[in-house]
Amino acid sequence: MQDERTLTLKDGRTVLMRPAGATDAEGIRTLFHRMPERDVYTRFFRNIRGLSNRDVQRLCNLNPDSEVAFVAAVGPREDPQVVAHTCYFTDADTGYAETAFMIHPDWQRCGLAGAMQSRMVEHARERGVRGFVADVLATNDSMIRLAQRASAQVRTEPEGSTVRVTASC
């Protein structure tokens, strides 16, 4: 399909990256439950034990004009395992999109987040998004570095315990 991409990662593993859909709800929930507490906190900025049905639907049933999500999946197409999820939500007033990631611990540090970010940037440019913003915990060095690699034009602003990263497309 047009928006699907097979990605070969630094360690040689392959994943299928594609737009998230309603059939990914349980896969996203399973991904969430496999994340360490620290990763959950850095993603949601609070300690939560699970995703409500409403939360999961918000992560996979999106408005393609302003809310976009991709999953990285492995295994058979009929029963895929979601190993990563990324999304962006565009602010119509600013033209910038807020972005977030969830990556299964076994799939971190292999280039998956960077590949997903590159695809999101490409997708966003095609839709006229001006850039991305992300509020990242100041202690989350890997996400700050990832956000800084999004563009040649990146601004970081410390805001207490977080850092606001703004990258132009």
N, C-alpha and C positions, 0 to 999 in steps of 0.2 A: 504494500500500500504506500501511498505517496509520503505520508509523514512517518513511516517506519524506517528505522535504520538499524542494521546489525553493526555493533561496535566490537572491535577487538581491543581488549585492554592491555596494559603494560605487561601483565603476567600471562598473556595468551588466552585467557578466558574470553568468551563471547557472550554478549547479551543482546536482546532485542529491545531497542528503545522505541516507544510508540506513545501516541496520545493516551492518556488515562480515559477509561470509560466505566460505565455502571457495573460491568462485570468484574472490575478490579476491586470492588469494595472489600471483599474478604481478604484479598491479597494485601491490600493496604493495611487493613487491621492486623493481619498476621505479621507484616513487616514491623508495625509499631510495637507489637508485643515481643519482638526479638531484639529490639533496641535496648542498650543499657540505660539505666536511669539517668545518667549524665547526658547521654545523647538526647533523650526525651526532653530533659530540662533545657538544653541548649537550643532545641528546635521550637519548643512551645513556651519557654520562659516561665514555666511553672511545673511543679510535680503533678503529673496526672497518671492514673493507672490504666486508663483505657480511652478509646475514642467512642463517642456516642454515635448512633446511627446518623444523626445530623452532621456530626463532624466528618465522618467517612464520606457521606454523600457530597459534602462540600469539597472534598479532595478529589472526587472522581466525576461528578456530574457538573460540568462547568459551562459557562457562557463563552463560546469561542472568541467573541469579540473583545472580552476584557479579562477573562479568567482562563488560564491555560495550565494544563498539568500533563506531565509525561511520567511514564513508568519505565523502568528497566526490568525485563523479565527473562527468566531462564526456564528451560523445560518445554514440554509440549504445549503447543498453542491452545489445546483444549483444557489444559490444567496448568497454567503457568505459575511460577513462583515469582512474586514481585520482590526484587532485591533493592530497589531504589525508587523514590518518588520525588519529583520536583515540581514546583508550581510557581506561577506568577499571577498577580492580580494588579491590573492596570488602574491607576487613578486618572479618570478622564480629565480632571482639572489640570494636572501637571504633565501628563503624558509619560510619567515614570511608573514602573511596575515594582511592587514589593515581591521579593522572591524568598523561597524557603526550600530546604532539602531534607530528606530522610534517606539514609543509606544504611543498609544492613551491615553490622560490624564485620562480617566476613568479606564484604565487598568494598571496604574502605581502603584508601592508600594504594589503589591499583589504577587510578586514572578515570574511574567511573564518574565521580562528581564533576571533574573538569570537562569530560565529554558531554555530560548532560547540560552543563552550563553553556558550553559552546552551541549546542543545539537550541537551547532556549534563546540565546542571543540572536542566532540566525532567524529563528521563528519570530522573535519580537521585532527585529528590523523589518521583516517582510510586512508587518502589520503597523509600522509607523511608531512603535514605542520609542521614546527618546532615550531611555536608559533604565537602570535598575537601582533600587535602594534596598538595603538590608540592614536591619538592626541585629547586631551580633554581640553576644556576651564578650566583654573585653578579654576574658580568659580563653576564648575559643580561637586560638591562633590559626588552626587549619582552615576554618571558615573565613576568617579575615583574609588569609592569603588567597584562598579561592576567589573571594569577591574582588580582591585587588587585581586578579588576572583577567577579569571580565572585559577589560577595556584598557586602552592606552590612557584614557582620561578618567582617573579614579580619584575621589576625594574621601578621606576618612575624617570623621569628627567624633572625638570621645564625648560621651554623654553619660557621666557617672559610671555605672557598672557595664554599660554597653558602648559599642562603637557603631555609628551610622556610616555605612559605606555607600557611596553614590557613584555609579559607573555609567558613563554615557555610551550609547550604542554607536 
